[in-house]
């Protein structure tokens, strides 16, 4: 008897649908932005660099390996900043705040790096000598934008057998932006009315 009960429970668990963290499985439409694709965009931008001066010392900084890390409920911008002045070289890590929004009226998913400050310094005889700071985020503007889950058509006209035209209105409702493991997801439902 116990064996039959365990078999039934096992079959029930195998049949359950898999859902991602935060996903509403009853929603009808979903648009997904994969973290790898977003990071390919940053790679295509290439190195971003600039110069500065502290007293008489001129230096050059370069942002390398920029990327976004998406985890359930959060997104973080990460990069390394290399600094060089003559024979002096150093490298710092930076982390920044990423704002990801969905505007249902415009049907736009936007990804914006809000802030990613890093202090620049050199090491001399074991001491850190500050030379300045930069906000990496300002070099990755404007927002990176994508279309959301809204259909292209708001109305579909169908010809009926008697020659009349029936109009079906399509609307998007219950929009839901969710940050899942390694992706941004925007879910929604569609309604159809005459």
Helices and strands as residue ranges (DSSP letters): H 2-15, E 29-34, H 35-45, E 48-54, E 57-71, E 74-85, E 88-103, E 108-115, E 117-124, E 127-135, G 136-139, E 144-147, E 155-159, E 165-180, E 183-193
